[in-house]
């Protein structure tokens, strides 16, 4: 199960969880911290993956792809404790990279090499495909409507399993929580599909 932690020198919080056998660090926006407080989640306490997924989908929990090294320098050694007891919510709730199955800093990308298709890729795999990527959108910005528009406007007829899985996740989340569709981040969405924008790389902000 995810574990909430607090930075040693900053009044900010982050989350450790385990996905696909890897310890993943999620940063939180101020709104994400508020939501956890309202759910009575305190530092050192575990909570369900479903709640973390909800924060991820609202853009209030995000990964940066930096791993634990930089985080460890900012916290007390005693804080690096994990309590990943068995979570009833499967880790497959989270979207994964279409090439390496990493959950870190994912983008929805348009790839045009020998084939023209859509995929979900992590930073390392985006680097490997750099010359073939024409559009790249941070996954927390993607709603069902944006995904549909992306596929239509880019004339993408094929998508790999990572997009299929993410699309199914989007449909489930927005069907079960209709209010969430009104809470998506609006910043930058108007410019995601500018005709002359070949590649969009927008790092997730911390909402501060």
PEBELZI-V755455 format. One record per residue. N is the residue number from 0. NEAR is the number of other ideal C-beta (glycine too) atoms within 12 Angstrom. Layout:
n=N near=NEAR
n=N near=NEAR
This chain:
n=0 near=26
n=1 near=43
n=2 near=34
n=3 near=38
n=4 near=38
n=5 near=28
n=6 near=23
n=7 near=20
n=8 near=11
n=9 near=17
n=10 near=12
n=11 near=24
n=12 near=39
n=13 near=40
n=14 near=44
n=15 near=38
n=16 near=39
n=17 near=26
n=18 near=35
n=19 near=21
n=20 near=12
n=21 near=23
n=22 near=28
n=23 near=38
n=24 near=38
n=25 near=43
n=26 near=39
n=27 near=41
n=28 near=28
n=29 near=20
n=30 near=24
n=31 near=37
n=32 near=32
n=33 near=17
n=34 near=29
n=35 near=34
n=36 near=19
n=37 near=13
n=38 near=20
n=39 near=11
n=40 near=28
n=41 near=17
n=42 near=27
n=43 near=21
n=44 near=24
n=45 near=28
n=46 near=33
n=47 near=27
n=48 near=32
n=49 near=26
n=50 near=33
n=51 near=42
n=52 near=35
n=53 near=33
n=54 near=41
n=55 near=42
n=56 near=37
n=57 near=32
n=58 near=36
n=59 near=34
n=60 near=41
n=61 near=38
n=62 near=41
n=63 near=26
n=64 near=29
n=65 near=21
n=66 near=21
n=67 near=23
n=68 near=14
n=69 near=15
n=70 near=30
n=71 near=21
n=72 near=16
n=73 near=23
n=74 near=25
n=75 near=17
n=76 near=11
n=77 near=12
n=78 near=24
n=79 near=22
n=80 near=18
n=81 near=21
n=82 near=20
n=83 near=21
n=84 near=16
n=85 near=13
n=86 near=25
n=87 near=11
n=88 near=21
n=89 near=15
n=90 near=27
n=91 near=21
n=92 near=29
n=93 near=40
n=94 near=41
n=95 near=33
n=96 near=38
n=97 near=32
n=98 near=23
n=99 near=23
n=100 near=25
n=101 near=29
n=102 near=40
n=103 near=35
n=104 near=34
n=105 near=43
n=106 near=45
n=107 near=44
n=108 near=45
n=109 near=39
n=110 near=35
n=111 near=22
n=112 near=16
n=113 near=9
n=114 near=16
n=115 near=21
n=116 near=30
n=117 near=38
n=118 near=42
n=119 near=44
n=120 near=43
n=121 near=37
n=122 near=29
n=123 near=20
n=124 near=30
n=125 near=35
n=126 near=21
n=127 near=20
n=128 near=31
n=129 near=18
n=130 near=13
n=131 near=24
n=132 near=30
n=133 near=29
n=134 near=38
n=135 near=37
n=136 near=41
n=137 near=37
n=138 near=44
n=139 near=43
n=140 near=36
n=141 near=41
n=142 near=32
n=143 near=24
n=144 near=21
n=145 near=33
n=146 near=34
n=147 near=22
n=148 near=21
n=149 near=35
n=150 near=27
n=151 near=14
n=152 near=20
n=153 near=32
n=154 near=16
n=155 near=26
n=156 near=12
n=157 near=19
n=158 near=28
n=159 near=26
n=160 near=21
n=161 near=34
n=162 near=35
n=163 near=22
n=164 near=26
n=165 near=41
n=166 near=28
n=167 near=20
n=168 near=32
n=169 near=34
n=170 near=19
n=171 near=20
n=172 near=30
n=173 near=27
n=174 near=14
n=175 near=16
n=176 near=20
n=177 near=11
n=178 near=14
n=179 near=25
n=180 near=20
n=181 near=13
n=182 near=21
n=183 near=29
n=184 near=29
n=185 near=15
n=186 near=16
n=187 near=24
n=188 near=23
n=189 near=14
n=190 near=16
n=191 near=33
n=192 near=26
n=193 near=14
n=194 near=10
n=195 near=10
n=196 near=20
n=197 near=18
n=198 near=23
n=199 near=29
n=200 near=25
n=201 near=26
n=202 near=21
n=203 near=33
n=204 near=20
n=205 near=23
n=206 near=23
n=207 near=14
